[in-house]
Amino acid sequence: MNHRKTGRKLGRTSAHRKALFRNMVTSLLEHEQIRTTDAKAKELRGVAERMITLGKKGTLHARRNALKTIRSKEVTSKVFDELAERYKDRPGGYTRVIKLGQRPGDAAPMSIIELVDRGEGGASAESDA
């Protein structure tokens, strides 16, 4: 029975999965948008939202906890300064997953995961739609 087991295994060991999400969340918070498979994007949502919530707390303890996951001090500073300020009035839902279709090589379902209210291009792309 698989009761109370959350999260997708993604065909990886637990150490590989942890490293994968650490790398992906660092890239997402740095570039504010990444392209990946649907399953990875859906799992990454929770990790990214936790990091932004830690940034909103702004305490030393929260910063140290974020540094356990985020692999770059510059990105951690961005989370605690820029992103915390941007999302200070938002009670959650900092990311969105946009489905793209299938990858040509293996037909894996692809998605873009991005931060909501991105500074450049985010508002103009929505107004064109």
N, C-alpha and C positions, 0 to 999 in steps of 0.2 A: 504494500500500500504506500501511496505517495502523499499522505496527508501532511499538511502544514509545511510543505516544501515549496518555497517560492523561487521564482526566477528560472530563466532558461539556461540549460547547460551549454548550448551552442557547440557541442562536440569537442569541448576542451576540458583540460584538468582545471581544478579550482585555482591554482596558482596562475595558469595561463589566462584564465578568464579575468582574474583580478588585475593582472598586468594590462590586458586588453582594455578594460574599462578605465584604468588610470590614464592610459595613453589617449583614449578617445575623449574623455572628459576634459583633459588638458587642451587637446586640439579644438574641441567645441568651444570652450570658454575663451580661447585665444582668437579664433577666427570667427566665432559666433554662428558658424554654419558649416556642417560637414555632410558628405554623401556617404551612405553606408547601406547595409541590408536592413530590411524591415525589423527583423528580430533583434538585431543589435541596437537599432535606433530606439525601439520600445524599451529595451532594458536600460539603455543609457539615460533615458529620461529621468528615472528616479535618482541616479547618481548625480546628474547635473543639477537637478532641483535641490538636492540636499546641500550641494556646495554653495549655491546661491543663498539658501536659507542661512547657512553658516556665515556667509559674508554679511548678511543683514544683521546678524547678532553683533558682529564687530568686536567681540571680546578676544583676549589673547588665547584663551582656551579654544575658541572657535577657529581662530587662525591656525593654531597648531593641529587641530583635527583636520582642517582643510589641507594643510601641507602633507598630511599622511596620504592623501589621495591625489592631489594635484602635483604634477611633477616639476613645476616651474615656479620659482618665487615671483617672477614678473607676472605670471598669470594669476597667482594668488593675490598679489597686490591689486590687479585689475578687478578681481572679484570683490575684494573688500572695499575698494574705493569707487570705481566707476559703476559696476553692476549693482552693488548694494544701493547706491544712490538712485539708479535708474528704476529699480524695482521696490523702492521703500514702501510705496502705497499698495503694492500688488500682493495679495495674500497667497500666492502660489500660481502654478501654471506658467512657468517662465519659458517653457520650450514648446515647440510645435513640430509634429512629424508630417511631412508632405510626401505622399507616395508618388513615385516616378514611373513605375512600370517595371519591366524585367530587364536584367542585365543580359547583353547579347551573348556572352560566352556560355553561361550555365543556366540562364533563365531564372536566376535568383531575384526575388522581388526587392527592388531598391527604393530607398527613401532619402529625403533630405531632412535632417534634424537641425533646427535653428532656434536661436533665442528670439522670443517675441519682442517687438518694439526695437528691432535693431536700428542703429543710427543711420547707416548708409543703405540706400536701396530698398529697405523693408517697406517704408510707407509708399514709395512711388510704385513698387510692384503691386501693392494691394489696390492703389487707386486706378491702375490700368485695367484691372480685372473687371 
